[in-house]
């Protein structure tokens, strides 16, 4: 623990800290471009110069200098001030003065720091460097003349994403950042380089020229494109959410966001249900709310009601649906739309117990039937870290391109019963063994065998629980906590032949099985669910309502409402409340606060932000044996997994270009 | 500094170089180069392999050689590293040619010492012979590049042609060298100054004169 002095303040910093970190601990702001907390140290922008004694009598790059005992650091001396001005001036030599037409304007590190630390005027009269445009795919807009070569994007793709595709070619003044042969960046986290870029070289393609940052209203929310519950910020103007950015949460998404979570935003204004629809003579026609509720009342289902919750609904909607069904006398609730029927009697067995951050500590990981990159894109960098620290990773299931060294053990789940020696040895030797059971594994009934595996290798030990189920629906854990699970899965609902099927944003259900039911769909997009419905009641997307979401590790998180739903659409809980009136029953709440209070009273964990406690893992059944072959993963197309993404032109283009190899002509400048 | 760019990745390029593999001779050298580094660190051999590949391409095309994109991909696969990292190395060092070159790659040093000693005149002489910076002459004989310091400042100005340096040049001496090369002869490499051997002071030794013919113990004279 070195003791040092920063601007006259003495403090102790952790062993291994850099001078820059020491200055930050002392509350001093150190300007920087290349340094980033989550990337390796490059030390090439020179903006973080400080004066350090003892040492050479010149300014030193603080980001790459280890803090040591007795250092006297000055961050505001004349030397430092002049050094920063000098660096700034050099950086601006080749940086175009096109801030008025640059999308980074207003949130640009270079702009801010030149205001704070620059000279204010240039002495450079020669011609500036210009760099030819580079193509980086449909999401990243490049203006490489603005690049200051901090190499954050290069380090991100190598160290975090694990996909070496961005590099710095040529040298010196001619250095250029590019992808290999200017191909599109092809991984699920590619757009994070937009946030990392301290200047306007890499900006958001779909958001180009949409708005200035100071015009936007910022709302804190939760990503619902997968089950990780990444923390996001919705930037909206007027009635439209214009972009989605990740927020920092070290426990969940660090500061990354999947491309789908970020760019499905344009799907929020397309294919929207903005008025009620009723099926007449086999065709859906528009209707007023009164007509719609009258139609609902005419169904007169009595007790014969079933509710299916979709993948993106919030807990409040599911709770309101549950109350409505309960008031009518039914408990037929299900959220696993595709027919999964794993045992949900103990939620600890279907939870990501080690935690999204905790999985980094694992030293042996077995992934059973999960395409991590597609099902939980933001989790993949954590597994990359496991592999980097020497942890062994094994997978059962069809091969996919891992971004770290990993061994595929084939598609046959039977391998769980008799593990290859290499795997068994790795798990026996492991201090923190972990298992990740994905959707494909759950679908093949591997839960029991995986619990047996957990007992065999003591996945649960002092301060460590390595048994993890990985879901990919944002509503899954919340739904399970609210009882949206039948023993036989959705087959139980089919067997009950309900008179009325209430679909809460459920778009992945096979509705042909409910041919005899009147389907009432409450949702926000004209997708599969609305097409199959008899009555469509327009609801709100996740950006248009406050809601509670539980991620795959059982973390309860609250999202806020950014904008109003379009047209006649209403927040889902109000629709359900009005339906109760139409059906002549009482659900016991009249306001959102009452709803939340009732939900917290019934499931207390949903009222508290943070990890829910599901208790201990159940005992594995003695007879549990794994069998079956995982022939495919549930997600067929990463970019089109939910109705918002399917409505998004950006996601459609990503799917066509990045997954199906279609070639798009670049629009002429 | 030399303007550099990658040869576009076309179907013809893939057709010509897509099947590139090291010949027996270069393969042996490549194995030795890779063997110098510990297991798991093979990618350290990337510079050696790029050089070998360029030389093999040179043998096949009768030039100094260059490294086409498919060849870089071959090396990347060989060393189990991402292609972009190979391209980074190849584009960083001007010794790797990124585009096809002529039989003789004339690299004129234009850095300060050579410039002060008359490299401009050398470039002018090259221009008179029809060479253009960054281009290959029509007969496929010459490629002219202006490069940065080659470390021959004591015998400036200099040019490097393929693997040989020619120093202490004047436009006339350069012409003589180029004429000889064009005629298929092998001009003497190194300094072109009559009476000079390496980079000893021009006009004769000024210090340690007693050491010229035999070893001499100066210690008694200190």
Interface residues (C-beta under 8 A of the other chain):
Chain A: X164 X165 X166 X167 X168 X169 X170 X171 X172 X173 X174 X179 X180 X181
Chain B: X1 X4 X6 X9 X69 X82 X83 X84 X85 X87 X88 X91 X92
